[in-house]
Amino acid sequence: MDGVGRGECAGVAIAWPAARWRRVAAGLVAICLVACGPARMAAPAVQEGAPGGRWVALAPLNEARQEVAVTALDGVVYVAGGFRADTAPSATVEAYAIDADRWRFVAPLPEALHHAAAAALAGKVYVVGGYDARGAVDSLWEYDPVTDRWQRRAPLPTARGALAAVVLDGRLYAIGGERGRSVADVAAYDPQTDTWEPLPPMRHARDHLAAGVVGGRIYVAGGRDGRDFTLAVLEEYDPATRTWTERAPMPTGRSGIAGAVVGEWFYVFGGEGNRADPRGIFDAVEAYDPAQDRWTRLSPMPTPRHGIAAAVVGTRVYLPGGATVQGFGVTPVHEAFEPD
């Protein structure tokens, strides 16, 4: 989805401030490619070919949605919130049983949200940030699959939507996002103490980005910053030194993407801002190897989408929902990628 109020189709009645709607028009014409600096190694930063993988078509969502929050816990994939076909934010939460290839509704979010992020930690599902009908929120919701109940936890230090969330060393990291402008904010949540710790910000403020954890470090790829909807920048966060470092940029800069880690590779799927496609979206699948600081281009997505997020169970990446055109438009499509 093109940001909250930034890239949606004109004429849709949503209660956002006029300043935000002015960014809609600007955003739709401000899509450009960007190069984000050299790789740190002498070897080429992009490799063609392997590793590959295969795609599997799975049971679609019961409710078609984009800009969803997605995670997996104990072998179950959860999809929370998002935009519905009528452009209203959704409180719907669905759980996917892998063995049965079937979705079921579980307890809805206490508030309808889109552009939130999700992560699983210590036996619970967390949904962080996002937007309601008025703008960015600072909420953190915790779901217990045993009781099928949600409860509010300590709020984010700063409200933001279109952010990314990952788990590292028992803490939930909320990274980047937007609240009227793109931000570089980073904070870590400790479920044991129900507290947030603000951390050093990223070098690049951005939203609609993707993140993953490999080898005890966080990798954050792509996104947009209000002027450029196709950022290719990749940053690495080292929790030991609390520092951010730029690494080899993505071959295809894009936003509205999904990120996932399988083994020692960080995969980035789909996105929007593609001026070469009348739909405005990307089918690109690219994988990053931190050991070599190198990206590999893989075969494209069967159903190109943006407004997506991913969950990993075993070695399979699940990608439910999203949109098949830039801006508004939803799909219930659910496909999984299995890397070689």
Secondary structure, 3 states (H helix, E strand, C coil): CCHHHHCCCCCCCCCCCHHHHHHHHHHHHCCCECCCCCCCCCCCCEEECCCCEEEEECCCCCCCCECCEEEEECCEEEEECCECCCCCEECCEEEEECCCCEEEECCCCCCCEECCEEEEECCEEEEECCECCCCECCCEEEEECCCCEEEECCCCCCCCECCEEEEECCEEEEEEEECCCEEEEEEEEECCCCEEEEECCCCCCCECCEEEEECCEEEEECCECCCCCECCCEEEEECCCCEEEEECCCCCCCECCEEEEECCEEEEECCECCCCCCCCECCCEEEEECCCCEEEECCCCCCCCECCCCEEECCEEEEECCECCCCCCCCCCEEEEEEC
